[in-house]
Amino acid sequence: MAHRSSTAPVCRLKLVTLLFALSPILGAGLKLQDNGYDGLLVAISPQVPENLDLITNIKEMITEASFYLFNATKRRVFFRNIQILVPATWTAHNYSKIKQESYEKANVIVTEQNGEHGDDPYTLQHRGCGDEGKHIHFTPNFLLNDELAAGYGSRGRVFVHEWAHLRWGVFDEYNNDKPRYINGQNEIQVTRCSSDITGVFVCEKGLCPHENCIISKLFREGCTFIYNSTQNATGSIMFMQSLSSVVEFCNSSTHNREAPNLQNRMCSLRSTWDIIADSDDISHSPPVHGAELPPPPTCSLLQAGDKVICLVIDVSRKMAEADRLLRLQQAAELYLMQVVEIHTFVGIVTFDSKGEIRAQLQQINSDNDRRLLVSYLPTTVSTEEETNTCAGVKRGFEVVEKKNGRADGSIMILVTSGTDEHINNCLPTVTSSGSTIHSIALGSSTVRKLEELSRLTGGLKFFIPDKSHCNRMTEAFSRISSGMGDMFQQSLQLESVCESVLPQHQLTNSVTVDRTVGNDTVFLVMWQTSGPPEIVLSDPSGRKYNTSDFVINLAFRTASLRVPGTAKHGHWTYTLNNTHHSPQALKVTVTSRASSLAISPATVEAFVERDSTHFPQPVIIYANVRMGLYPILNATVVATVEPEAGDPIMLHLLDNGAGADVIKNDGIYSRYFFSFAVSGRYSLTVHVLHRPSKTTLAHSVPGSHAVYVPGYIANDNIQMNAPKQIGQRGMKEQWGFSRVSSGGSFSVLGVPVGSHLDMFPPCKITDLEAVKFEEDVILSWTAPGKDYDQGQATSYEIRMSKSLQRIQDDFNNAILVNTSELNPQQAGTREMFTFSPKIVTEELEHEPDGEMQENHIVYVAMRAMDQNSLKSAVSNIALVSLSAFPKSAPTFHREDLILKGVLVALGLIAIVCLVVAVAHCTLNKKKRESKKDNVTKLL
């Protein structure tokens, strides 16, 4: 067959005739089989205006990316099928209806962003080297504006750059914060990979010699480094995919391990291709034989139809235990009255040993429609103890299929406390249904197979402990949304409080309605016995709402107040007085929606790294805290974990770039959780509080960005690209804010009964840095804990070598640094340790290694130990140059401009040396006192 070029035709959308050649639609979830990826899901945000050119350009981008990726992976993987989820707000063009696909499950999202990084494509990476990220992000302007290709490169190349971030967990090989470094040959180099990529320095007036820009390690303001448009180097895609010569990832022979970039720090100086080649995708995909390129990917265009939801509720006798039915009624009322979006179709089914339809689909267009649905909720339990979950699910399908004849795209919320062991009987039906099932397990006796229904359909799963009298049920229902990505329509939980209050005592608290929310605000008060407590609610202006202003539902023991219009921004205070003669749990939930389409609301998404673990393997808890796309910094984020038996555990999550947290200040707060009380299910809830005095927003979207190249050198001429567009910066929040989110549940197996030996070592240090200061080497890192990232380690072990391979493969035999005076601090503390390399210079010189020669680089790594001699994994590897001064001339400047630059540089160097000599004599006596301050500033 003929060789297919990289410009092979893509499947195109005929705008006039609207003729589509659509492939069969796969269920949600990306799969790799026979070297091809199936089910890649690209979702366009509902906020993006309709533009069919977006669809065309997305398909062209991924088609180009498929060929580029195939060659970059040495003929191993390509994209066979892609799915594009079109917003429901766009005009219908015979698009296929979704099954279990949703905006929240997308691998790639297309939405607007306003911030310093403008149209930068980026990938949100919350896990470590070699681990998958959350999603890739493109702006509509990036996909529509062809002029941006001059700075970023073609869209297909950019997509492969971001795909490597997302799928294989590799990181960028440039560093805007550290664009230059001193290499092992004592030369000042530009941070890049490979180091064979060439360019020249450019001053304010044009091309200039290196010496005009660098004076004794100082980089002159107004100088920048511009790359040649024509290169011989073929790597690397993770550095500058825009260069036409770049067609591969840096490998072990071309990788620049000296460059101070995130790839080297996160992956211990390993090349991107080494990491990619170790992935399951590549290691299990042998190269495709022959010379042909794969066929272009086929395209499936999807669009959500009407939102259809069915509540499937267990009413067996077990639901009478531990106030399960009452808590369900209160949570379901909140869900129907507030959480479910307008125009949604909702039905209700109950089941014990058989299923019963209580309400056929009703569309929500008003509060009266919501109240009607609440009236269909069960009020009593059955006398039967047997539960037949499949019977309830079958009735649920009957309800949702009344709309379109199929269950495709529908949502089922399944709530049960039963011990039904026959759930397997309906797994095939559920899997092929096209419906998403969210499961809520009540009590520890609920059958373990229940979560399988959610796993197979891409649904959420929740666990509500019986001993919990708090709002876990309402938090679970509040987390369930339509999944279509319209944050302006979603109900957000601002408050979730539960306290046991003595007779004639009060529960008093305040909640902030921040400027991003305020529409459709509801205060819901819940109690256990008798009538409602006395309620006093005050808005920020001092206006009071009393019990008589609330809508009372005595059957469900709830009192609700919907604030008319937009709730006043600021602090709302409420007081609940328990007038009952015995103690009871009083609960408050506050929900609201976005106040304006102009301001994205602050949101929190809580989740865990994996659904289940086996003791002693920890679970990583995450909370993604953002305002639109922008990370919210300096928030207080607290996770509450409740086991089936035992007390809740509180855990502060951190965004400090250490321990479980991969990237500092990316808005993803995380922490290791290992306080396992028993085997079984664990429930997760996250509370976020932000004070107004703290900085709220990062000024840029975090993540791994494709680099925008300011210009190139072509034929000795400077060709600068248009300046990158800078968006608006985030605003500071006047009142602060609070949010609550359920993180669902996870399971832990194999927890020993009773006390057990310490099996939790300190966590790996991932941010070790090394710099040379005068005659010393200064190391800095974030302290790990005694147990992972909690507590205080006992000691550190620091080793160094002039051989990277030795310290990577044989850490125990590398040269040991004396740390007898180094005592670990509390986890999360920034540590600093200074030592003189002269102490180990003789050992370094005798270290067997033929690779050093004139290389002045030394590699340093470390690990921590606890009091039981449990050791952490070896840290990331830091490198430091022990040379005295950098050489004055690198190898990549223009020869015809050397002489002038050298003369100017030598004159300036002579002046600087004279000043330095005088200053050295004057300040020598103060050197010791000022050294610590200088080190701190340097770091």
Buried (B, 14 or more C-beta within 10 A) or exposed (E): EEEBEBEBEBBBBEEEEEEBEBBEBBBBEBEBEEBBBBBBBBBBBBBBEEBBEBBBBBBBBBBBBBBBBBBBBBBBBBBBBBBBBBBBBBEEBEBBBBBBBBBBBBBBBBBBBBBBBBBBBBBBBBBBBBEBBBBBBBBBEBBBEEEBBBBBBBBBBBBBBBBBBBBBBBBBBBBEEEBBBBBBBBBBBBBBBBBBBBBBBBBEEEBBBBBBBBBEEEBBEEBBBBBBBEBEBBBBBBBBBBBEBBBBBBBEEBBBBBBBBBBBBBBBBBBBBBBBBEBEBBEEBEEBEEEEBBBBBBBBBBBBBBBBBBBBBBBBBBBBBBBBBBBBBBBBBBBBBBBBBEEBBBBBBBBBBBBBBBBBBBBBEEEEBBBBBBEBBBEEBBEBEBBBBBBBBBBBBBBBBBBBEBBBBBBBBBBBBBBBEEBEBBBEBBBEBBBBBBBBBBBBEBBEBBBBBBEBBBBBBBBBBBBBBBBBBBBBBBBBBBBBBBBBBBBBBBBBBBBBBEEEEBBEEEBBBBBBBBBBBBBBBBBBEBEBBEBBBBBBEEEEBEBEEBEBBEEBBBBBBBBEEBBBBBBBBBBBBBEBEEBBBBBBBBBBBBBBEEBBBBBBBBBBBEBBBEBBBBBBBBBBBBBBBBBBBBBBBBBBBBBBEBEBBEBEBBBBBBBBBBBBBBBBBBBBBBBBBBBBBBBBBBBBBBBEEBBBBBBBBBBBBBBBBBBBBEEEEEEBBEEBBEBEBBEEBEBBBBBBBBBBBBBBEEBEEEEEEEEBBBBBBBBBBBBBEEEBBBBBBBBBBBBBBBBBBBBBBBBBBBBBEBBBEEBEEBBEBEBEEBEBEEBBEBBBBBBEBEEBEEBBEEBEBEEBEEBBBBBBBBBBBBEEEBBBEBBBBBBBBBBEEBEBBBEBBBEEBBEEBBEBBEEBBEEEEEEEEEEEEEEEEEEEEEBEEEBEEEE
